[in-house]
Amino acid sequence: MRRILGVASLAALAMLGCGGPASNSPAPCFTCPPDAGCLDRDAIFVANTGSSSISAFQAVDFTPGYAGGGVCGSPFPMTTPPTALGGGGLIFGWLLVLSQPQKSISMYSVDLVTSVLTGPLCTITTRYTPAAVAGTGGFFYVANAEGSISAYAVSGSGTIATELVGSPFAGGFGPVAIAATGLPGLLYVANSQSNNVSGYSVDPSTGVLTPLPGSPYSAGQGPASIVVAPVPGPNPLGPRLVMVANRLSNNVSVFSVAGDGSLSPVPSSPFAAGGAPSSVATATNTMPLRSAYVTIPASNQVAGYSIDATSGALTPLAGSPFAAGVEPSSAVVSAGGQSLYVVSPVSNSLSVYSIDQSSGALTPVAGSPFPVGQSPTAVLYFQVPQ
């Protein structure tokens, strides 16, 4: 049985020898000690747009005294600047890398033991500007800045990606973020210009998208990020939720997900956040849902909220907001909900926090923040498929 990765104590990353605020020097390989229970190989990937590379890390913390380290060969050079990432979990062992400048989508294989990247296995060049990507089953979906959703089926162990009949599907104006679920397959897209969320059901056989009842759903001003939880299936202990960080209205919209996938605002939504929230994150694989975190670049902080297990409403955590790097832009919570990862494109860093399982409070792990490449714009928690 695989184990969900716990608090990501990345103290060993401090020994990467990066020599300054950013580096593309190869990191030493992480090797699991013989007496450690290294069954879990979830990884953290960071898209370094400014240095055209991807930094990769592993963490091991369920055996006391052991900390994770860099993945062999990290940072991995890219032929084009990476601007968004997707993969793991519902998309099996592939990492999807978008490049807006080149209008390309590349697929890399991820070794499920070492987290080493191989590829690209295939690269798709489109006439659209890819903004975000997510997938479910053997399909992945790309939100195009022009206002559409391109859909692809994956075959040949990731070496072939075929665009689906009917793709691209109509979307909202200015899509910037996308999230997908399994059981049933659902897809949600945050639209920054039309200030709403487009929702779709995913045909499990063909991958074809069908708009959900009532879609699109009104959000705040300038949606910038979206997350859905739990991802694998409905929440028997409370509501399944969709959360949207609204950059221009300085708040977070929270929706409950009905059985047919349609969205309804939870009581008191939207919830106040700091200036220009850029991303929202919560554990996607745990029940009940406990806490959510929002990056606030205007104040170099992360705001934390508890999640009401019955209604889905948000309440600021004691001690929130928490200090972060300079202008934090993107955040992700580990699948098990024990750790938070935040990237800062200004300080070229990855901040890592342990999450108190009772209070939700954040505590920086030893050595945090850790140096990554230039201008990191996205961070992905890559969960090994279960």
C-alpha positions as CSV (number, residue, x, y, z in Angstrom):
1,M,0.0,0.0,0.0
2,R,1.3,3.5,-0.8
3,R,1.3,6.1,1.9
4,I,0.1,9.7,1.5
5,L,3.0,12.1,1.9
6,G,3.0,13.9,5.2
7,V,4.4,17.2,6.2
8,A,7.0,18.1,3.5
9,S,10.1,18.6,5.6
10,L,12.5,19.7,2.9
11,A,15.4,20.6,5.1
12,A,17.8,18.8,2.7
13,L,16.9,21.2,0.0
14,A,19.0,23.8,1.8
15,M,22.1,21.7,0.7
16,L,21.3,22.0,-3.0
17,G,24.3,24.4,-3.3
18,C,22.3,26.8,-5.6
19,G,24.6,29.7,-4.7
20,G,22.3,32.7,-4.7
21,P,18.6,33.6,-5.1
22,A,18.2,31.4,-8.2
23,S,20.1,28.6,-9.8
24,N,20.1,26.1,-12.7
25,S,22.9,24.0,-11.2
26,P,22.1,20.3,-11.0
27,A,20.9,19.2,-7.6
28,P,22.4,16.2,-5.8
29,C,20.3,13.1,-6.1
30,F,18.0,12.2,-3.2
31,T,18.4,8.6,-2.1
32,C,16.1,7.0,0.4
33,P,18.0,5.5,3.3
34,P,17.8,1.7,3.5
35,D,15.9,1.8,6.8
36,A,13.4,4.4,5.8
37,G,9.8,3.6,4.6
38,C,10.2,5.3,1.2
39,L,7.0,3.9,-0.4
40,D,5.6,7.2,-1.4
41,R,7.1,9.1,-4.2
42,D,4.9,12.2,-4.6
43,A,6.8,15.1,-6.0
44,I,6.8,18.9,-6.2
45,F,7.4,20.5,-9.6
46,V,8.1,24.2,-10.1
47,A,7.8,26.0,-13.5
48,N,10.7,28.4,-13.8
49,T,9.5,30.7,-16.6
50,G,12.5,33.0,-16.6
51,S,15.2,30.3,-16.8
52,S,13.2,27.8,-19.0
53,S,13.5,24.9,-16.5
54,I,11.5,22.8,-14.1
55,S,12.7,22.3,-10.5
56,A,11.8,19.0,-9.0
57,F,11.8,17.9,-5.3
58,Q,10.9,14.9,-3.3
59,A,10.1,14.7,0.4
60,V,10.1,11.9,2.9
61,D,8.9,12.6,6.4
62,F,7.0,9.6,7.8
63,T,10.2,8.2,9.1
64,P,11.5,10.6,11.8
65,G,14.9,12.1,11.1
66,Y,14.8,11.9,7.3
67,A,14.2,14.9,5.0
68,G,13.7,15.0,1.2
69,G,15.9,16.4,-1.4
70,G,16.3,17.4,-5.0
71,V,15.4,15.0,-7.8
72,C,18.3,13.7,-9.9
73,G,18.9,16.0,-12.8
74,S,16.9,18.9,-11.4
75,P,16.3,21.5,-12.6
76,F,15.3,20.0,-15.9
77,P,15.9,22.2,-18.9
78,M,13.0,23.0,-21.2
79,T,13.2,24.1,-24.8
80,T,10.5,26.8,-24.2
81,P,9.6,28.8,-21.1
82,P,7.1,26.8,-19.0
83,T,4.2,28.8,-17.8
84,A,1.7,26.3,-16.3
85,L,1.8,22.7,-15.1
86,G,-0.6,19.8,-14.8
87,G,-0.5,16.1,-14.1
88,G,-0.3,13.3,-11.5
89,G,-3.3,11.9,-9.8
90,L,-6.1,11.7,-12.4
91,I,-3.6,11.9,-15.3
92,F,-1.4,9.0,-14.2
93,G,2.4,9.3,-14.5
94,W,2.6,12.3,-16.9
95,L,3.6,15.9,-16.4
96,L,2.0,18.4,-18.8
97,V,4.0,21.5,-19.4
98,L,2.4,24.5,-21.1
99,S,4.3,27.3,-22.8
100,Q,2.3,30.4,-23.7
101,P,5.1,32.1,-25.7
102,Q,5.4,29.1,-28.0
103,K,1.7,28.1,-27.8
104,S,2.8,24.6,-27.0
105,I,1.8,21.6,-24.8
106,S,4.5,19.1,-23.9
107,M,4.1,15.8,-22.1
108,Y,6.8,14.3,-20.0
109,S,6.9,10.9,-18.2
110,V,7.6,11.0,-14.5
111,D,9.4,8.0,-12.9
112,L,7.1,7.0,-10.1
113,V,10.0,6.1,-7.9
114,T,12.6,8.7,-8.6
115,S,10.4,11.5,-10.0
116,V,12.9,12.0,-12.8
117,L,11.4,13.6,-16.0
118,T,11.9,12.0,-19.4
119,G,10.8,13.7,-22.6
120,P,9.1,15.4,-24.0
121,L,7.2,12.3,-25.1
122,C,5.2,14.5,-27.4
123,T,4.7,18.2,-28.1
124,I,1.6,19.8,-29.5
125,T,1.8,23.3,-31.1
126,T,-1.6,25.0,-31.4
127,R,-3.0,28.2,-32.8
128,Y,-4.2,29.1,-29.3
129,T,-2.5,30.5,-26.2
130,P,-2.6,27.8,-23.5
131,A,-3.3,29.2,-20.1
132,A,-3.9,26.2,-17.8
133,V,-4.3,22.5,-18.0
134,A,-6.0,19.7,-16.0
135,G,-7.1,16.1,-16.8
136,T,-9.1,13.2,-15.7
137,G,-8.8,9.6,-16.9
138,G,-7.1,9.3,-20.3
139,F,-8.0,12.9,-21.2
140,F,-6.6,16.3,-20.6
141,Y,-8.0,19.8,-21.2
142,V,-6.3,23.1,-21.9
143,A,-7.9,26.4,-21.2
144,N,-7.1,28.7,-24.1
145,A,-6.8,32.5,-23.4
146,E,-8.9,33.1,-26.5
147,G,-11.9,31.7,-24.7
148,S,-12.1,28.0,-25.5
149,I,-11.2,24.5,-24.1
150,S,-9.1,22.2,-26.1
151,A,-9.5,18.5,-25.3
152,Y,-7.1,15.6,-26.0
153,A,-7.0,11.8,-25.6
154,V,-3.7,10.3,-24.5
155,S,-2.5,7.0,-25.9
156,G,0.8,5.2,-26.6
157,S,2.0,5.6,-23.0
158,G,1.9,9.3,-23.4
159,T,3.6,9.5,-26.8
160,I,0.4,10.3,-28.7
161,A,-2.2,13.0,-27.9
162,T,-5.2,13.2,-30.2
163,E,-7.6,16.2,-30.2
164,L,-11.1,15.1,-29.5
165,V,-14.0,15.5,-32.0
166,G,-15.7,18.8,-31.2
167,S,-12.6,20.4,-29.7
168,P,-12.1,23.2,-28.9
169,F,-15.2,23.6,-26.8
170,A,-16.8,27.0,-26.1
171,G,-15.6,28.6,-22.9
172,G,-15.8,32.0,-21.1
173,F,-13.8,35.1,-21.6
174,G,-10.3,35.1,-20.4
175,P,-9.9,31.6,-18.9
176,V,-6.9,31.5,-16.6
177,A,-7.3,28.4,-14.4
178,I,-8.8,24.9,-14.6
179,A,-9.6,22.1,-12.2
180,A,-10.9,18.5,-12.8
181,T,-12.5,15.7,-10.7
182,G,-13.1,12.0,-11.0
183,L,-16.3,10.1,-10.2
184,P,-18.1,11.7,-11.9
185,G,-15.7,13.5,-14.3
186,L,-16.2,17.2,-13.9
187,L,-14.3,20.2,-15.2
188,Y,-14.4,23.8,-14.0
189,V,-12.7,26.8,-15.6
190,A,-12.2,30.2,-14.0
191,N,-12.8,33.1,-16.5
192,S,-11.0,36.3,-15.6
193,Q,-12.7,38.6,-18.0
194,S,-16.3,37.3,-17.8
195,N,-16.0,37.0,-14.0
196,N,-17.5,33.5,-13.8
197,V,-16.8,29.8,-13.7
198,S,-17.7,27.5,-16.6
199,G,-18.6,24.0,-15.6
200,Y,-18.7,20.8,-17.7
201,S,-19.4,17.1,-17.3
202,V,-16.8,14.8,-18.9
203,D,-18.1,11.8,-20.9
204,P,-16.0,8.9,-19.4
205,S,-15.8,7.1,-22.8
206,T,-15.2,9.9,-25.2
207,G,-14.0,12.8,-23.1
208,V,-16.4,15.1,-24.7
209,L,-17.5,18.1,-22.6
210,T,-21.1,19.1,-21.9
211,P,-22.0,22.3,-20.1
212,L,-23.4,21.7,-16.6
213,P,-26.9,23.0,-15.7
214,G,-26.8,26.7,-14.9
215,S,-23.2,27.2,-16.2
216,P,-21.5,29.6,-16.2
217,Y,-21.7,30.5,-12.5
218,S,-21.0,34.1,-11.3
219,A,-17.8,34.6,-9.3
220,G,-16.0,37.8,-8.1
221,Q,-14.1,40.2,-10.2
222,G,-11.0,38.9,-12.0
223,P,-10.9,35.2,-11.0
224,A,-7.3,34.1,-11.0
225,S,-7.2,30.6,-9.5
226,I,-9.6,27.7,-8.9
227,V,-9.5,24.4,-6.9
228,V,-12.0,21.6,-6.4
229,A,-12.0,19.2,-3.4
230,P,-12.2,16.4,-2.8
231,V,-11.0,15.4,-6.3
232,P,-11.5,11.6,-6.3
233,G,-15.3,11.6,-5.6
234,P,-18.1,13.2,-3.6
235,N,-17.5,14.1,0.1
236,P,-19.6,11.8,2.3
237,L,-18.6,13.9,5.3
238,G,-19.7,17.3,3.9
239,P,-19.9,19.3,0.8
240,R,-17.7,19.0,-2.2
241,L,-16.4,22.5,-2.9
242,V,-15.1,24.7,-5.7
243,M,-13.0,27.7,-4.5
244,V,-12.1,30.7,-6.7
245,A,-9.6,33.5,-5.8
246,N,-10.8,36.8,-7.2
247,R,-7.9,39.1,-7.8
248,L,-9.8,42.3,-8.5
249,S,-12.5,42.1,-5.9
250,N,-10.1,40.9,-3.1
251,N,-12.1,37.9,-2.1
252,V,-12.7,34.2,-2.5
253,S,-15.9,32.6,-3.9
254,V,-16.8,29.2,-2.5
255,F,-19.4,27.0,-4.2
256,S,-20.9,23.6,-3.2
257,V,-21.1,21.0,-5.9
258,A,-24.4,19.3,-6.4
259,G,-24.8,15.7,-7.6
260,D,-25.0,16.8,-11.2
261,G,-21.9,18.9,-10.8
262,S,-23.7,22.3,-10.8
263,L,-22.5,25.0,-8.4
264,S,-24.3,27.0,-5.7
265,P,-22.6,29.6,-3.5
266,V,-22.1,28.5,0.1
267,P,-23.6,30.8,2.8
268,S,-21.8,34.2,3.1
269,S,-19.7,33.7,-0.1
270,P,-17.6,35.5,-1.2
271,F,-15.2,35.7,1.7
272,A,-12.8,38.7,2.2
273,A,-9.1,38.2,1.4
274,G,-6.2,40.6,1.2
275,G,-5.1,42.7,-1.7
276,A,-5.2,41.0,-5.1
277,P,-5.3,37.3,-4.1
278,S,-3.5,35.3,-6.8
279,S,-4.2,31.7,-5.9
280,V,-6.3,29.4,-3.6
281,A,-5.2,26.0,-2.4
282,T,-6.7,23.2,-0.2
283,A,-6.1,19.5,0.3
284,T,-7.7,17.7,-2.6
285,N,-7.6,14.1,-1.2
286,T,-8.7,14.4,2.4
287,M,-12.1,14.4,4.2
288,P,-13.4,16.3,5.9
289,L,-12.0,19.4,4.3
290,R,-10.3,21.4,7.0
291,S,-8.4,24.5,5.8
292,A,-7.7,26.6,2.7
293,Y,-4.9,29.1,1.9
294,V,-4.8,32.1,-0.4
295,T,-1.7,33.9,-1.6
296,I,-1.7,37.7,-1.2
297,P,1.0,39.2,-3.3
298,A,0.2,42.8,-2.3
299,S,1.3,42.1,1.3
300,N,3.8,39.2,0.8
301,Q,1.5,36.9,2.8
302,V,-0.6,33.8,2.8
303,A,-4.1,34.0,4.3
304,G,-5.4,30.9,6.0
305,Y,-9.1,29.9,6.6
306,S,-10.8,27.0,8.3
307,I,-13.6,25.3,6.3
308,D,-16.9,24.6,8.0
309,A,-17.4,20.9,7.5
310,T,-21.2,21.3,7.1
311,S,-21.6,24.5,5.1
312,G,-18.2,25.0,3.4
313,A,-18.0,28.6,4.8
314,L,-14.6,30.1,5.4
315,T,-13.3,31.6,8.7
316,P,-9.9,33.3,9.1
317,L,-7.4,31.2,11.1
318,A,-5.8,32.4,14.3
319,G,-2.5,34.0,13.4
320,S,-3.5,34.6,9.7
321,P,-2.2,36.0,7.5
322,F,1.2,34.3,7.5
323,A,4.5,35.7,6.1
324,A,5.5,34.4,2.6
325,G,8.1,35.3,-0.1
326,V,8.0,38.5,-2.1
327,E,4.8,38.7,-4.1
328,P,3.7,35.0,-3.8
329,S,1.9,33.9,-7.0
330,S,1.0,30.3,-6.8
331,A,0.3,27.8,-4.0
332,V,-0.6,24.1,-3.6
333,V,-1.4,21.9,-0.6
334,S,-0.1,18.3,-0.5
335,A,-2.8,15.7,-1.2
336,G,-2.9,14.6,2.4
337,G,-3.2,18.1,3.7
338,Q,0.0,18.2,5.8
339,S,2.0,20.8,3.9
340,L,1.7,24.0,1.8
341,Y,4.1,25.0,-1.0
342,V,4.2,28.6,-2.3
343,V,6.3,30.1,-5.1
344,S,7.5,33.7,-5.4
345,P,8.6,34.9,-8.9
346,V,10.3,37.9,-7.4
347,S,12.4,36.2,-4.8
348,N,12.9,33.0,-7.0
349,S,11.9,30.8,-4.1
350,L,9.7,28.0,-2.9
351,S,8.4,28.5,0.6
352,V,7.3,25.3,2.4
353,Y,5.1,25.2,5.5
354,S,3.8,22.4,7.7
355,I,0.1,22.6,8.4
356,D,-1.0,22.1,12.0
357,Q,-3.7,19.4,11.7
358,S,-5.8,20.9,14.5
359,S,-5.6,24.6,14.0
360,G,-4.5,24.9,10.4
361,A,-1.7,27.3,11.4
362,L,1.4,27.4,9.1
363,T,4.9,26.9,10.3
364,P,7.9,27.3,7.9
365,V,9.9,24.1,7.7
366,A,13.7,24.2,8.4
367,G,15.6,25.9,5.6
368,S,12.5,27.5,4.0
369,P,12.4,29.3,1.6
370,F,14.3,27.3,-0.9
371,P,15.9,28.6,-4.1
372,V,14.5,27.6,-7.4
373,G,15.0,28.9,-11.0
374,Q,14.3,32.3,-12.4
375,S,10.7,33.7,-12.1
376,P,8.8,30.6,-11.0
377,T,5.2,31.1,-12.0
378,A,3.6,27.7,-11.1
379,V,3.9,25.0,-8.5
380,L,2.4,21.5,-8.8
381,Y,2.0,18.8,-6.2
382,F,2.4,15.6,-8.3
383,Q,0.5,12.8,-6.5
384,V,1.6,9.3,-7.5
385,P,-1.5,7.6,-9.0
386,Q,-3.2,5.3,-6.5
